[in-house]
Amino acid sequence: MQDYTHDIGALAAVLGNLFQIGKVTSVSDAAGTCRVVMPDADNMESFDLRVLQAKTHKDKQYIMPDVGEMVLCAFLPSGNEQGFVLGAYYSETDPVPVTTRDKWHARFKDGATIEYDRNTHVLSAVIPGDANIKTTGNISAIADGTITGTSKKSITLNAPIITLNGKTFINGALSQGGGSNGGDASFKGKLHTTDDISTDADVVANVSLNGHKHTCPHGGDTGAPHD
C-alpha cells in the first residue's frame, strides 16, 4: 500500500509540473525559443523553450512572444529541461483589443492593425509606415461598388500602356508631356471645350488656321492671316 501511495504522489508531482504559467524573460529570435520564469515554482527560470507555431515545414508561420508576456508552458515528464510555449493569454495587464467575436484582429506595438469584421463584412488595415506588394503575375481588383484612391502628395502609374475604359472626368488641370521632346495626343471622336484653344504652333487639318487663304473678289487670293 505504501508503494502505491508513493507512486500516486510521484505521478501527482509529475502532472503538477506538466503545465506552468510563465513570464517571458528572454527571446531567441533565430532559434524560435524563449525562456520564462514560473511564479508558481518559486520564480524558477526555465531552459530554452520552443514556441509553438501553426506551421513550420513546407508552409511556415513565425510569431514570437515579447519579453514580459505571460504564456502557458508545457513540459515533458522528464523535467523542465524540455518544454514548449503553447501560447499567450489576455489578462487585466494585457486586456483584449476588441470586444466582439465577429472580428479577427491583429495589432502590433507600432500601432499597425489588420482586422476583418464578419458582421459588417469589412476588411481594414492601418499601417503607420509603407505598404509593399510585389507579384510575378497579375493584380486584379474588382468591386461591385466604388473604388477610391486618395493621396496627400501624388499618384504615379508606370506602364508601357495605360488603358482607361469608360467615361473619364478630370477635376483640375490636365498637362500632357512626353519627356524632354514632348509627346503626341490622339483622339478618336470630337473635342469640345467651353473656353479658348491656344497653341505655340499651327493648327492643321484640311485647312490651316495659320496658312489658309481666300479668293479675293478683286482677283487672286488673299494673304495668310496676320497676328
C-alpha angles and dihedrals in degrees: 000000000000091000091053091050090051092049092049091049092049091048091050090051091051093047091047091057097045093086126034137170109238139188114214113243101170139007131207104205095186095048096040092233139116140187126231140189116227115220092195091054099054091276091293112175118233130224119251108308123201114238111228116237131190093238132010108158123058093348114040135202124186126191124143133192122247126240108273095028118134113234141173114241132198122201132197116249090251091074142279094300091091123040149120139240105235096190147290129277138206123254141159088283093049106029124192113273095220133030104213132074089216091078130079103202137182122180127181129205092250090061099260113142135186117190141168122195110201091191097056093026091230125144112200133184127181114189120182090198137027129323118213126191120181125176134171090212137040130312116216128186117184124177131177087209135036126318113211127184122185130184129178090211119022145316120225127192117191118190138123089242128022116190125194115192118197135019113332122208121189119194104196139020121331119210123181121200137164103196121273092330097051123230144246130256123203129190128190101205140023125323117214129184133175092211140045125303114218134182139179090220136035130303107225133185128125084321126035115225090207099042106029120123135198131216109259115228088221092055136282126034132302121246126255118283118277126226 
